[in-house]
Structures are given as structure tokens and as C-alpha cells.
């Protein structure tokens, strides 16, 4: 290549495209699925990564229809495709033609192992979870102070419950420093009792972006919090181990704000309306009782009560006696039927028949007793027979089987 010639960006990109696409017309790559983003058009966008590198990938709709499984972040995949350069962004990616599972990715396997271990300790047990206050006075939010999640939470709390005081405990939500910082904020909130409920979370992201909320230090801090915790990590399809340890899991940060903030004005109006209805109902009932009680004296009421009660007591005694008599008759009838049934059952018992000298004969099949012989034509000459009297068994060989007495 002539290094003295000046190239435009488009020319350089075209040279790179030719080198990559021409040099790698077909590649097979194994890596861990990350940042999986299916589009509304049916195309699949994702990243393949290992411990030290990553590459963008796309699988178009006509190929993704043939997938026999649903890709999820953390899966270990083997893909076949070709390299493609996207000139407008100056990036390259794999255009995937075929995709198959190659196992479980390192991140997902680590999370599953950690989940099993922490669950065995009882950190996710339902009996540990506490109810979320219906009308909290103060809500503490542990999240990034510049993230969209915090803005959504503040907007919803302002709209639904203006009287709630909000305490923001800023913490990074991504990177190596995030997990210790989040755990420290949870501990500080409990130490200072800054709120009635905690919202811990962030907006959506890839599996790697959400990892701080699955770190053991964060999960243990959430589980040991004396203040009820609402976990609000990512979007509805995302998950983190803090979801299992929290007292309540919200699908999004916005949903978390709605869960901890009942609309107080609406609730107050409802209470006032119900109070008015209750008061009107009580007044109406009192007035009706007064009208009904006005014609009656205490003696008259007692007489009326006894005249109503006495016949019913007599009918009750008669009904009780009739029930007892009927039950005795039915019991005697059932006992007689039981005796008859027991006698019939004993007469039909195969053991009773065998005791009279009869035996059961069956044809031996594959070293075991086969079907029971009911007719001579069920046996062939040379068949091995198993004869079962009352006790033990006898083996024999059929010399002749005839349908008549010849």
C-alpha cells in the first residue's frame, strides 16, 4: 500500500471492509451471550464475549425464525456467520447464519451457583420478608444520582404523593465499585433509620451492567436490612439476586415508586365518602329500630319472644328424636346388608375355591406364568404349565390338548 497517498475515511473504511469480509468469509465463534436485544422487526442484536474481548453480532429475521430455543443473557453459544463492516459507525460485527447452545456461560453459571448457595442459607425465604408500609412518610432511594431511574421515581412520587419525603443515597450502579457502595448505603440507611422503606435499583442494561445487584455483599445487605426493601433493577425481563432477597420486587424503578406511594388525595376522598355512607347507614338503621320498638313494652316483647321460641323448641325435640330413631333403623339395616355381603364375598373368594381342592392352571411364557387356562384350546401340546393349588405350585408339560373329551 502506498503510505504517502492520503486516504479519506470512506476509502480507509472500504479497505478495512474488504480485508475483513474477504479474509473471514465464514467463521465459527463460541462466546457468552450478552446485551441481547430482539427488535420489533424480528432481528436479533447481541454481543458475544469471553473473559477478555467482545464482538457485536446480528441475526436477521429470516434466520432467527429457525431457532429452536430462546436466547438469554449468560448463555454460551456457538454461532456460524461472516464478518461485516458497518461503515457509518466504523464498527464490525458478525452476521449470524446459525446459532446453537454450547452450554451455560460463566456469568450465568456463577449466578446460579450463588443463588443456590444463598437460598440454602435462607436469605430468600418468604418468612423473612416484611410488608411494605402503605403510607410511608419517608422513602430512601439508593441509585445513581444522574440516572433516568431516579428521575422516574421522583416524578412519580411527586405526582402521586406530594407529602412523601424522599432521601437520595447516591451510589454507582455499574462497575467494580458499585456493589460495595450499594451495600454500604443500605447499611447506613439502617444505621440512621433515614426512611420507612428503601428503593434499591437502576434502569435497564446488559447482564454485566446489572451484576452489582447480584453480588453477595449487596444480597446480604438487602436480606439483613431492618427497613423494608423494594428491589427495582432494570426492566421487567431483567433480574438480579437482590430481587430474591428484597421484601418486594418491582419490575421497573417507576413501578417501585408506584408501589410505595398510594395516591393520598384519592385515598382521603375515598375514606371521606365511605365515612359519609357509613354514618347515613347507621342513622337509618337507628331510626328504623326506633319505629319498630315504639309499640312494644318489655313484657310484651318477652311474651312474643317466648311464643315464637317455644313451638320451635318442641319441633326441635321431635326432630331430634325422629333423627335418632331413623339412624338406629338405618344402622340395623346396614348391618344386615353387611352380613349378607360378607357371606357372599367369602363364598366367592378364590381362596375358598382353592381350599375345596381346585387349582389355577396357567401357561408358562418367558419363564413366568402367562395367561390362565380357561379352555383346552388355550393350551398346545408341549406347553409348560404352572399349576397353583392352595399352597405352592406344580409345573407340568401338556401331552395333549383337545376341545372334547376324546
SEPA-250114 format. One record per residue (C-alpha): residue number from 1; x, y, z. Coordinates in pm, 1 decimal, decimal comma, padded with zeros to 6 digits. Layout:
SEPA-250114
<k->NUM&X->X&Y->Y&Z->Z>
...
end
This chain:
SEPA-250114
<k->1&X->00000,0&Y->00000,0&Z->00000,0>
<k->2&X->00123,2&Y->00346,6&Z->-00084,6>
<k->3&X->00152,3&Y->00511,2&Z->00257,7>
<k->4&X->00223,0&Y->00851,7&Z->00102,6>
<k->5&X->-00123,9&Y->00873,2&Z->-00052,0>
<k->6&X->-00383,6&Y->01046,0&Z->00158,7>
<k->7&X->-00699,7&Y->00842,1&Z->00225,0>
<k->8&X->-01046,1&Y->00960,1&Z->00308,9>
<k->9&X->-01231,0&Y->00799,0&Z->00594,1>
<k->10&X->-01459,7&Y->00624,1&Z->00346,0>
<k->11&X->-01165,0&Y->00489,9&Z->00147,9>
<k->12&X->-00992,5&Y->00360,0&Z->00461,6>
<k->13&X->-01314,9&Y->00201,2&Z->00584,2>
<k->14&X->-01365,8&Y->00037,1&Z->00245,1>
<k->15&X->-01015,3&Y->-00110,0&Z->00260,2>
<k->16&X->-01084,3&Y->-00243,4&Z->00609,1>
<k->17&X->-01420,6&Y->-00385,4&Z->00493,8>
<k->18&X->-01258,8&Y->-00567,6&Z->00200,5>
<k->19&X->-00982,4&Y->-00704,5&Z->00424,2>
<k->20&X->-01218,7&Y->-00828,5&Z->00695,1>
<k->21&X->-01504,3&Y->-00955,8&Z->00480,6>
<k->22&X->-01270,2&Y->-01108,9&Z->00225,6>
<k->23&X->-01037,6&Y->-01258,7&Z->00484,5>
<k->24&X->-01316,5&Y->-01403,4&Z->00703,4>
<k->25&X->-01597,7&Y->-01508,5&Z->00468,9>
<k->26&X->-01709,1&Y->-01779,9&Z->00712,7>
<k->27&X->-01630,6&Y->-01803,8&Z->01085,0>
<k->28&X->-01748,5&Y->-02019,8&Z->01375,6>
<k->29&X->-01726,0&Y->-01841,7&Z->01710,0>
<k->30&X->-01806,8&Y->-01956,1&Z->02061,7>
<k->31&X->-01881,1&Y->-01699,9&Z->02329,8>
<k->32&X->-02113,7&Y->-01589,2&Z->02605,5>
<k->33&X->-02433,0&Y->-01406,9&Z->02507,0>
<k->34&X->-02465,4&Y->-01058,0&Z->02648,0>
<k->35&X->-02681,3&Y->-00749,3&Z->02594,9>
<k->36&X->-02941,6&Y->-00947,5&Z->02399,4>
<k->37&X->-03183,4&Y->-00705,2&Z->02226,4>
<k->38&X->-03452,1&Y->-00851,5&Z->01996,7>
<k->39&X->-03604,0&Y->-00581,7&Z->01776,1>
<k->40&X->-03968,7&Y->-00532,4&Z->01683,9>
<k->41&X->-03883,8&Y->-00627,4&Z->01324,2>
<k->42&X->-03765,4&Y->-00974,2&Z->01428,7>
<k->43&X->-03390,2&Y->-00913,5&Z->01401,9>
<k->44&X->-03171,4&Y->-01016,1&Z->01698,2>
<k->45&X->-02892,7&Y->-00788,8&Z->01820,0>
<k->46&X->-02646,5&Y->-00910,2&Z->02083,3>
<k->47&X->-02285,2&Y->-00930,4&Z->02195,3>
<k->48&X->-02058,1&Y->-01234,1&Z->02213,3>
<k->49&X->-01786,5&Y->-01212,1&Z->02476,4>
<k->50&X->-01528,6&Y->-01404,6&Z->02668,7>
<k->51&X->-01307,9&Y->-01305,2&Z->02959,7>
<k->52&X->-01102,2&Y->-01052,1&Z->02758,8>
<k->53&X->-01289,0&Y->-00947,0&Z->02443,0>
<k->54&X->-01631,8&Y->-00895,4&Z->02288,0>
<k->55&X->-01782,4&Y->-00860,5&Z->01942,2>
<k->56&X->-02117,1&Y->-00732,0&Z->01819,9>
<k->57&X->-02348,3&Y->-00971,5&Z->01637,3>
<k->58&X->-02676,2&Y->-00961,5&Z->01447,2>
<k->59&X->-02909,6&Y->-01237,6&Z->01332,3>
<k->60&X->-03167,4&Y->-01132,0&Z->01076,0>
<k->61&X->-03534,7&Y->-01227,9&Z->01094,8>
<k->62&X->-03521,8&Y->-01488,4&Z->00816,6>
<k->63&X->-03259,4&Y->-01681,8&Z->01015,9>
<k->64&X->-03390,6&Y->-01621,9&Z->01368,5>
<k->65&X->-03721,7&Y->-01790,1&Z->01282,6>
<k->66&X->-03543,4&Y->-02125,7&Z->01271,7>
<k->67&X->-03408,0&Y->-02100,7&Z->01628,4>
<k->68&X->-03513,5&Y->-02392,5&Z->01847,4>
<k->69&X->-03453,9&Y->-02203,7&Z->02174,9>
<k->70&X->-03494,7&Y->-01855,9&Z->02319,5>
<k->71&X->-03157,5&Y->-01681,0&Z->02365,6>
<k->72&X->-03093,7&Y->-01526,5&Z->02706,0>
<k->73&X->-02805,6&Y->-01329,4&Z->02851,0>
<k->74&X->-02544,1&Y->-01558,2&Z->03002,3>
<k->75&X->-02588,7&Y->-01847,7&Z->02758,8>
<k->76&X->-02277,9&Y->-01997,4&Z->02598,6>
<k->77&X->-02339,2&Y->-02002,0&Z->02223,0>
<k->78&X->-02167,8&Y->-02131,6&Z->01911,2>
<k->79&X->-02250,8&Y->-01925,7&Z->01603,2>
<k->80&X->-02162,3&Y->-01953,2&Z->01235,8>
<k->81&X->-02158,6&Y->-01648,6&Z->01012,1>
<k->82&X->-01948,0&Y->-01391,0&Z->00835,0>
<k->83&X->-01784,1&Y->-01063,7&Z->00934,2>
<k->84&X->-01943,3&Y->-00741,1&Z->00821,3>
<k->85&X->-01824,9&Y->-00379,1&Z->00848,8>
<k->86&X->-02078,7&Y->-00104,2&Z->00922,1>
<k->87&X->-01917,1&Y->00195,2&Z->00753,0>
<k->88&X->-02137,9&Y->00468,3&Z->00904,5>
<k->89&X->-02024,1&Y->00379,8&Z->01256,3>
<k->90&X->-01685,9&Y->00236,0&Z->01177,5>
<k->91&X->-01764,5&Y->-00089,5&Z->01354,6>
<k->92&X->-01758,6&Y->-00453,6&Z->01257,8>
<k->93&X->-01982,6&Y->-00739,6&Z->01363,0>
<k->94&X->-02076,7&Y->-01099,0&Z->01289,8>
<k->95&X->-02379,2&Y->-01159,4&Z->01070,8>
<k->96&X->-02501,4&Y->-01486,8&Z->01220,7>
<k->97&X->-02647,0&Y->-01755,0&Z->00994,7>
<k->98&X->-02675,6&Y->-02036,8&Z->01251,3>
<k->99&X->-02676,8&Y->-02042,3&Z->01630,6>
<k->100&X->-02675,4&Y->-02324,2&Z->01883,0>
<k->101&X->-02628,9&Y->-02356,0&Z->02255,6>
<k->102&X->-02285,1&Y->-02463,5&Z->02370,3>
<k->103&X->-02355,0&Y->-02474,2&Z->02741,7>
<k->104&X->-02403,5&Y->-02228,2&Z->03020,5>
<k->105&X->-02199,0&Y->-01909,3&Z->03027,1>
<k->106&X->-01956,1&Y->-01833,6&Z->03307,5>
<k->107&X->-02157,3&Y->-01539,9&Z->03441,7>
<k->108&X->-02487,8&Y->-01724,1&Z->03443,2>
<k->109&X->-02330,7&Y->-02034,0&Z->03596,6>
<k->110&X->-02173,8&Y->-01821,2&Z->03871,1>
<k->111&X->-02504,4&Y->-01650,2&Z->03943,8>
<k->112&X->-02693,0&Y->-01980,8&Z->03956,7>
<k->113&X->-02437,2&Y->-02129,3&Z->04196,3>
<k->114&X->-02453,1&Y->-01817,8&Z->04415,0>
<k->115&X->-02832,4&Y->-01822,6&Z->04406,0>
<k->116&X->-02844,3&Y->-02186,2&Z->04521,8>
<k->117&X->-02594,5&Y->-02122,8&Z->04800,0>
<k->118&X->-02767,8&Y->-01811,9&Z->04934,9>
<k->119&X->-03108,7&Y->-01976,2&Z->04907,3>
<k->120&X->-02977,0&Y->-02269,9&Z->05112,1>
<k->121&X->-02883,4&Y->-02019,8&Z->05385,2>
<k->122&X->-03245,0&Y->-01899,1&Z->05391,4>
<k->123&X->-03175,8&Y->-01548,0&Z->05259,0>
<k->124&X->-03462,8&Y->-01578,0&Z->05010,2>
<k->125&X->-03712,9&Y->-01740,2&Z->05248,0>
<k->126&X->-04063,9&Y->-01597,9&Z->05231,1>
<k->127&X->-04096,5&Y->-01578,4&Z->05608,8>
<k->128&X->-03809,8&Y->-01325,7&Z->05620,3>
<k->129&X->-03995,9&Y->-01073,6&Z->05408,0>
<k->130&X->-04171,6&Y->-00780,5&Z->05569,9>
<k->131&X->-04476,3&Y->-00589,8&Z->05445,1>
<k->132&X->-04418,9&Y->-00260,7&Z->05266,3>
<k->133&X->-04576,0&Y->00035,5&Z->05454,6>
<k->134&X->-04890,3&Y->00153,4&Z->05276,9>
<k->135&X->-04835,3&Y->00518,1&Z->05365,9>
<k->136&X->-04463,2&Y->00572,6&Z->05428,0>
<k->137&X->-04359,8&Y->00916,3&Z->05546,1>
<k->138&X->-04005,9&Y->00888,7&Z->05405,7>
<k->139&X->-03871,5&Y->00689,7&Z->05110,6>
<k->140&X->-03495,8&Y->00644,4&Z->05058,2>
<k->141&X->-03365,4&Y->00576,3&Z->04706,6>
<k->142&X->-03027,7&Y->00408,4&Z->04655,8>
<k->143&X->-02931,7&Y->00459,5&Z->04291,6>
<k->144&X->-02720,4&Y->00668,5&Z->04059,2>
<k->145&X->-02791,3&Y->01039,5&Z->04119,8>
<k->146&X->-02770,2&Y->01109,1&Z->03744,0>
<k->147&X->-02965,1&Y->00807,1&Z->03617,5>
<k->148&X->-03303,0&Y->00805,6&Z->03449,8>
<k->149&X->-03430,1&Y->00562,9&Z->03713,3>
<k->150&X->-03401,9&Y->00824,1&Z->03989,9>
<k->151&X->-03576,0&Y->01086,8&Z->03776,7>
<k->152&X->-03864,9&Y->00846,9&Z->03708,3>
<k->153&X->-03900,1&Y->00766,9&Z->04078,5>
<k->154&X->-03902,4&Y->01134,8&Z->04180,1>
<k->155&X->-04157,4&Y->01228,2&Z->03912,3>
<k->156&X->-04398,4&Y->00953,7&Z->04014,0>
<k->157&X->-04367,1&Y->01027,6&Z->04387,5>
<k->158&X->-04425,4&Y->01396,2&Z->04320,1>
<k->159&X->-04735,5&Y->01323,6&Z->04113,7>
<k->160&X->-04889,6&Y->01053,7&Z->04335,4>
<k->161&X->-04788,1&Y->01150,9&Z->04689,2>
<k->162&X->-04655,5&Y->01502,0&Z->04738,1>
<k->163&X->-04635,9&Y->01458,0&Z->05115,0>
<k->164&X->-04370,0&Y->01185,9&Z->05099,4>
<k->165&X->-04019,8&Y->01295,9&Z->05192,4>
<k->166&X->-03753,2&Y->01148,6&Z->04963,6>
<k->167&X->-03394,5&Y->01085,6&Z->05074,4>
<k->168&X->-03144,6&Y->01016,2&Z->04795,9>
<k->169&X->-02847,1&Y->00798,6&Z->04887,1>
<k->170&X->-02624,0&Y->00822,3&Z->04579,1>
<k->171&X->-02424,3&Y->00517,4&Z->04473,0>
<k->172&X->-02266,4&Y->00394,5&Z->04149,3>
<k->173&X->-02477,8&Y->00122,0&Z->03989,7>
<k->174&X->-02222,6&Y->-00015,4&Z->03745,5>
<k->175&X->-01859,5&Y->-00121,5&Z->03765,2>
<k->176&X->-01632,3&Y->-00275,6&Z->04026,3>
<k->177&X->-01703,2&Y->-00009,1&Z->04291,7>
<k->178&X->-02080,1&Y->-00032,2&Z->04265,2>
<k->179&X->-02154,2&Y->-00336,9&Z->04483,1>
<k->180&X->-01958,4&Y->-00223,5&Z->04794,4>
<k->181&X->-02105,1&Y->00125,3&Z->04764,0>
<k->182&X->-02463,7&Y->-00002,0&Z->04736,5>
<k->183&X->-02418,0&Y->-00235,2&Z->05035,0>
<k->184&X->-02265,2&Y->00048,9&Z->05237,9>
<k->185&X->-02561,2&Y->00275,6&Z->05158,3>
<k->186&X->-02808,1&Y->00009,6&Z->05272,2>
<k->187&X->-02618,9&Y->-00030,5&Z->05599,5>
<k->188&X->-02606,4&Y->00348,3&Z->05650,5>
<k->189&X->-02979,6&Y->00381,2&Z->05585,8>
<k->190&X->-03046,4&Y->00122,0&Z->05856,2>
<k->191&X->-02795,3&Y->00272,3&Z->06095,1>
<k->192&X->-02950,8&Y->00618,9&Z->06069,0>
<k->193&X->-03311,5&Y->00494,7&Z->06017,0>
<k->194&X->-03349,3&Y->00750,1&Z->05739,8>
<k->195&X->-03666,9&Y->00609,2&Z->05586,2>
<k->196&X->-03968,0&Y->00383,7&Z->05623,7>
<k->197&X->-03887,7&Y->00196,8&Z->05300,8>
<k->198&X->-03584,5&Y->00163,6&Z->05070,5>
<k->199&X->-03587,3&Y->00150,4&Z->04690,6>
<k->200&X->-03266,9&Y->-00008,9&Z->04558,7>
<k->201&X->-03217,6&Y->-00027,1&Z->04184,4>
<k->202&X->-03126,7&Y->00118,0&Z->03847,9>
<k->203&X->-03252,2&Y->00130,7&Z->03488,2>
<k->204&X->-03212,3&Y->-00142,9&Z->03230,7>
<k->205&X->-02885,8&Y->-00272,3&Z->03090,4>
<k->206&X->-02696,0&Y->-00582,3&Z->02990,4>
<k->207&X->-02636,9&Y->-00875,7&Z->03221,4>
<k->208&X->-02292,8&Y->-00737,4&Z->03306,3>
<k->209&X->-02438,9&Y->-00393,3&Z->03384,3>
<k->210&X->-02675,0&Y->-00545,4&Z->03641,6>
<k->211&X->-02411,8&Y->-00765,6&Z->03809,9>
<k->212&X->-02352,0&Y->-00534,9&Z->04110,3>
<k->213&X->-02706,4&Y->-00609,9&Z->04230,6>
<k->214&X->-02624,3&Y->-00983,2&Z->04226,9>
<k->215&X->-02300,8&Y->-00950,8&Z->04425,2>
<k->216&X->-02309,4&Y->-01135,8&Z->04755,0>
<k->217&X->-02232,5&Y->-00825,3&Z->04961,7>
<k->218&X->-02539,8&Y->-00648,7&Z->04819,5>
<k->219&X->-02768,6&Y->-00950,7&Z->04855,6>
<k->220&X->-02668,8&Y->-00996,4&Z->05220,1>
<k->221&X->-02715,3&Y->-00625,8&Z->05291,1>
<k->222&X->-03066,4&Y->-00635,5&Z->05140,9>
<k->223&X->-03158,4&Y->-00951,1&Z->05332,9>
<k->224&X->-03035,4&Y->-00812,4&Z->05666,5>
<k->225&X->-03195,5&Y->-00468,1&Z->05626,1>
<k->226&X->-03437,8&Y->-00379,9&Z->05905,7>
<k->227&X->-03603,0&Y->-00128,2&Z->05674,2>
<k->228&X->-03827,6&Y->-00296,6&Z->05412,2>
<k->229&X->-03651,8&Y->-00304,3&Z->05074,1>
<k->230&X->-03805,7&Y->-00281,0&Z->04726,5>
<k->231&X->-03571,3&Y->-00412,6&Z->04455,9>
<k->232&X->-03614,5&Y->-00228,3&Z->04124,2>
<k->233&X->-03339,7&Y->-00349,0&Z->03891,7>
<k->234&X->-03368,7&Y->-00297,4&Z->03516,5>
<k->235&X->-03675,5&Y->-00371,1&Z->03309,6>
<k->236&X->-03942,3&Y->-00634,6&Z->03366,8>
<k->237&X->-03744,6&Y->-00911,4&Z->03191,2>
<k->238&X->-03424,4&Y->-00833,6&Z->03384,2>
<k->239&X->-03339,8&Y->-00996,7&Z->03715,6>
<k->240&X->-03080,5&Y->-00981,0&Z->03990,7>
<k->241&X->-03025,2&Y->-01179,8&Z->04309,9>
<k->242&X->-03128,0&Y->-00874,4&Z->04512,0>
<k->243&X->-03481,5&Y->-00932,6&Z->04375,7>
<k->244&X->-03499,3&Y->-01260,8&Z->04569,4>
<k->245&X->-03362,6&Y->-01115,2&Z->04893,9>
<k->246&X->-03576,6&Y->-00799,7&Z->04887,7>
<k->247&X->-03912,3&Y->-00775,7&Z->05062,1>
<k->248&X->-04074,2&Y->-00682,5&Z->04730,0>
<k->249&X->-03955,9&Y->-00700,0&Z->04371,1>
<k->250&X->-04071,7&Y->-00424,8&Z->04133,1>
<k->251&X->-04045,2&Y->-00482,7&Z->03756,0>
<k->252&X->-03909,1&Y->-00129,7&Z->03698,4>
<k->253&X->-03798,6&Y->00170,0&Z->03909,8>
<k->254&X->-04118,3&Y->00351,0&Z->03807,2>
<k->255&X->-04326,2&Y->00057,9&Z->03931,0>
<k->256&X->-04135,4&Y->00066,2&Z->04260,8>
<k->257&X->-04233,9&Y->00430,3&Z->04310,4>
<k->258&X->-04597,9&Y->00344,1&Z->04241,0>
<k->259&X->-04590,0&Y->00051,9&Z->04484,3>
<k->260&X->-04467,5&Y->00264,8&Z->04776,3>
<k->261&X->-04692,2&Y->00564,9&Z->04708,5>
<k->262&X->-05063,8&Y->00522,2&Z->04719,1>
<k->263&X->-05236,8&Y->00830,6&Z->04588,0>
<k->264&X->-05310,2&Y->01000,5&Z->04919,6>
<k->265&X->-05560,3&Y->01250,4&Z->04785,7>
<k->266&X->-05765,6&Y->00975,6&Z->04622,2>
<k->267&X->-05742,4&Y->00765,3&Z->04936,9>
<k->268&X->-05857,2&Y->01058,9&Z->05151,3>
<k->269&X->-06156,2&Y->01122,2&Z->04925,6>
<k->270&X->-06245,1&Y->00753,3&Z->04936,1>
<k->271&X->-06226,7&Y->00748,8&Z->05316,6>
<k->272&X->-06447,9&Y->01058,5&Z->05340,5>
<k->273&X->-06705,2&Y->00909,6&Z->05102,7>
<k->274&X->-06710,1&Y->00577,0&Z->05289,1>
<k->275&X->-06740,6&Y->00761,7&Z->05620,8>
<k->276&X->-07042,7&Y->00955,4&Z->05495,7>
<k->277&X->-07208,5&Y->00637,6&Z->05368,2>
<k->278&X->-07141,8&Y->00457,7&Z->05697,7>
<k->279&X->-07286,0&Y->00743,6&Z->05902,5>
<k->280&X->-07600,4&Y->00760,7&Z->05687,0>
<k->281&X->-07647,0&Y->00384,9&Z->05711,9>
<k->282&X->-07614,0&Y->00388,2&Z->06092,2>
<k->283&X->-07862,7&Y->00676,8&Z->06128,5>
<k->284&X->-08111,9&Y->00498,8&Z->05903,0>
<k->285&X->-08086,2&Y->00175,5&Z->06099,4>
<k->286&X->-08129,5&Y->00355,7&Z->06433,0>
<k->287&X->-08440,7&Y->00532,0&Z->06308,0>
<k->288&X->-08595,4&Y->00207,8&Z->06180,4>
<k->289&X->-08527,8&Y->00036,4&Z->06514,5>
<k->290&X->-08695,8&Y->00322,9&Z->06698,4>
<k->291&X->-09006,2&Y->00297,0&Z->06481,6>
<k->292&X->-09025,3&Y->-00079,7&Z->06525,0>
<k->293&X->-08969,3&Y->-00072,4&Z->06902,2>
<k->294&X->-09215,2&Y->00206,8&Z->06977,9>
<k->295&X->-09532,6&Y->-00017,6&Z->07004,0>
<k->296&X->-09372,2&Y->-00276,9&Z->07230,3>
<k->297&X->-09315,1&Y->-00285,9&Z->07604,7>
<k->298&X->-09056,1&Y->-00505,2&Z->07775,8>
<k->299&X->-09319,0&Y->-00757,0&Z->07899,7>
<k->300&X->-09482,6&Y->-00771,9&Z->07560,7>
<k->301&X->-09151,3&Y->-00836,2&Z->07392,9>
<k->302&X->-09077,0&Y->-01121,1&Z->07633,1>
<k->303&X->-09417,7&Y->-01278,9&Z->07569,6>
<k->304&X->-09378,3&Y->-01251,1&Z->07195,1>
<k->305&X->-09030,1&Y->-01398,5&Z->07215,5>
<k->306&X->-09147,8&Y->-01698,8&Z->07419,1>
<k->307&X->-09446,0&Y->-01759,5&Z->07189,9>
<k->308&X->-09208,0&Y->-01775,7&Z->06896,0>
<k->309&X->-08938,6&Y->-01979,8&Z->07068,2>
<k->310&X->-09148,8&Y->-02246,0&Z->07248,2>
<k->311&X->-09301,9&Y->-02415,2&Z->06939,4>
<k->312&X->-08962,1&Y->-02424,9&Z->06772,4>
<k->313&X->-08805,7&Y->-02590,6&Z->07076,3>
<k->314&X->-09075,7&Y->-02858,2&Z->07070,4>
<k->315&X->-09028,2&Y->-02914,5&Z->06697,6>
<k->316&X->-08654,6&Y->-02939,6&Z->06757,1>
<k->317&X->-08703,2&Y->-03210,6&Z->07024,9>
<k->318&X->-08937,2&Y->-03406,6&Z->06796,5>
<k->319&X->-08699,0&Y->-03377,9&Z->06504,2>
<k->320&X->-08407,4&Y->-03490,7&Z->06720,6>
<k->321&X->-08597,2&Y->-03799,1&Z->06837,6>
<k->322&X->-08700,4&Y->-03880,2&Z->06479,6>
<k->323&X->-08344,3&Y->-03848,5&Z->06358,7>
<k->324&X->-08214,0&Y->-04077,9&Z->06633,2>
<k->325&X->-08483,4&Y->-04338,6&Z->06561,1>
<k->326&X->-08418,9&Y->-04321,2&Z->06186,9>
<k->327&X->-08044,2&Y->-04354,2&Z->06236,5>
<k->328&X->-08092,3&Y->-04664,4&Z->06454,6>
<k->329&X->-08315,1&Y->-04827,5&Z->06191,1>
<k->330&X->-08070,9&Y->-04745,3&Z->05911,7>
<k->331&X->-07780,6&Y->-04875,4&Z->06119,3>
<k->332&X->-07955,0&Y->-05208,1&Z->06174,8>
<k->333&X->-08038,6&Y->-05234,3&Z->05803,5>
<k->334&X->-07680,9&Y->-05159,0&Z->05706,1>
<k->335&X->-07552,1&Y->-05421,2&Z->05949,1>
<k->336&X->-07780,0&Y->-05683,5&Z->05792,1>
<k->337&X->-07663,3&Y->-05585,8&Z->05443,0>
<k->338&X->-07303,2&Y->-05601,0&Z->05560,6>
<k->339&X->-07350,8&Y->-05954,5&Z->05696,8>
<k->340&X->-07506,9&Y->-06068,2&Z->05366,5>
<k->341&X->-07227,7&Y->-05904,7&Z->05165,1>
<k->342&X->-06959,9&Y->-06062,6&Z->05383,0>
<k->343&X->-07116,6&Y->-06407,0&Z->05340,7>
<k->344&X->-07137,3&Y->-06360,8&Z->04959,6>
<k->345&X->-06782,2&Y->-06230,2&Z->04942,7>
<k->346&X->-06646,8&Y->-06524,2&Z->05142,6>
<k->347&X->-06835,7&Y->-06769,1&Z->04920,1>
<k->348&X->-06692,0&Y->-06607,1&Z->04605,0>
<k->349&X->-06338,4&Y->-06585,3&Z->04739,7>
<k->350&X->-06085,4&Y->-06767,0&Z->04519,3>
<k->351&X->-05915,2&Y->-06890,2&Z->04835,7>
<k->352&X->-06235,6&Y->-07066,1&Z->04939,9>
<k->353&X->-06248,5&Y->-07237,1&Z->04599,3>
<k->354&X->-05883,3&Y->-07341,5&Z->04623,2>
<k->355&X->-05944,5&Y->-07482,7&Z->04971,1>
<k->356&X->-06203,0&Y->-07719,0&Z->04817,6>
<k->357&X->-05928,6&Y->-07879,5&Z->04603,3>
<k->358&X->-05935,9&Y->-07669,5&Z->04289,7>
<k->359&X->-05621,1&Y->-07527,2&Z->04127,9>
<k->360&X->-05538,8&Y->-07244,6&Z->03885,3>
<k->361&X->-05355,3&Y->-07353,1&Z->03568,7>
<k->362&X->-05160,1&Y->-07105,2&Z->03355,4>
<k->363&X->-04928,0&Y->-07140,3&Z->03056,2>
<k->364&X->-04563,8&Y->-07053,1&Z->03119,9>
<k->365&X->-04437,1&Y->-06769,5&Z->02897,5>
<k->366&X->-04074,5&Y->-06649,3&Z->02906,0>
<k->367&X->-04005,3&Y->-06823,3&Z->03234,2>
<k->368&X->-04308,2&Y->-06671,9&Z->03409,4>
<k->369&X->-04676,3&Y->-06750,5&Z->03448,2>
<k->370&X->-04873,1&Y->-06641,4&Z->03143,8>
<k->371&X->-05247,2&Y->-06629,6&Z->03084,2>
<k->372&X->-05480,3&Y->-06850,6&Z->03292,3>
<k->373&X->-05610,8&Y->-07156,5&Z->03106,8>
<k->374&X->-05988,2&Y->-07141,6&Z->03067,5>
<k->375&X->-06036,6&Y->-07365,0&Z->02762,1>
<k->376&X->-05847,8&Y->-07662,9&Z->02621,0>
<k->377&X->-05771,6&Y->-07469,4&Z->02304,0>
<k->378&X->-05568,3&Y->-07219,8&Z->02511,2>
<k->379&X->-05301,5&Y->-07496,2&Z->02553,1>
<k->380&X->-05085,8&Y->-07655,5&Z->02287,5>
<k->381&X->-04909,7&Y->-07989,8&Z->02308,5>
<k->382&X->-04571,4&Y->-07942,0&Z->02472,0>
<k->383&X->-04665,7&Y->-07620,7&Z->02658,4>
<k->384&X->-04521,5&Y->-07590,6&Z->03006,4>
<k->385&X->-04793,5&Y->-07542,6&Z->03261,8>
<k->386&X->-04786,8&Y->-07390,6&Z->03610,2>
<k->387&X->-05045,3&Y->-07536,0&Z->03845,6>
<k->388&X->-05119,5&Y->-07333,4&Z->04159,8>
<k->389&X->-05316,5&Y->-07517,5&Z->04432,9>
<k->390&X->-05392,7&Y->-07355,2&Z->04768,1>
<k->391&X->-05025,8&Y->-07371,6&Z->04868,4>
<k->392&X->-04716,4&Y->-07386,0&Z->04647,0>
<k->393&X->-04713,0&Y->-07455,2&Z->04274,3>
<k->394&X->-04662,9&Y->-07750,2&Z->04035,3>
<k->395&X->-04504,8&Y->-07746,5&Z->03688,8>
<k->396&X->-04616,0&Y->-07984,6&Z->03416,9>
<k->397&X->-04595,4&Y->-08040,4&Z->03040,8>
<k->398&X->-04912,1&Y->-08075,5&Z->02830,1>
<k->399&X->-04906,8&Y->-08401,1&Z->02635,3>
<k->400&X->-05233,5&Y->-08343,0&Z->02455,9>
<k->401&X->-05497,3&Y->-08068,4&Z->02439,5>
<k->402&X->-05836,0&Y->-08143,7&Z->02289,7>
<k->403&X->-06159,2&Y->-07943,8&Z->02282,2>
<k->404&X->-06370,7&Y->-08258,6&Z->02352,1>
<k->405&X->-06340,9&Y->-08546,1&Z->02590,5>
<k->406&X->-06161,4&Y->-08775,4&Z->02340,3>
end
